[in-house]
Amino acid sequence: MKSLAKKVQRFLVSEDGPTAVEYAVMLALIVIVCLTAISSVGTNTKATFTKVAASLK
């Protein structure tokens, strides 16, 4: 039983958990920014192709 208590105590004192959470939050923010940028570029590209197609007709 002491072994379990020592493991729990080590886990609570360890800095690895918060560091992993921080990296996960940063990764989520990077993904959100990338998706927003890709969506914006896609919208602008579609508008440009629509203009070009209309001018060719």
PyMOL commands that set and color helices and strands:
alter all, ss='L'
color gray80, all
select helices_A, chain A and resi 2-13+16-56
alter helices_A, ss='H'
color red, helices_A
deselect
rebuild
show_as cartoon
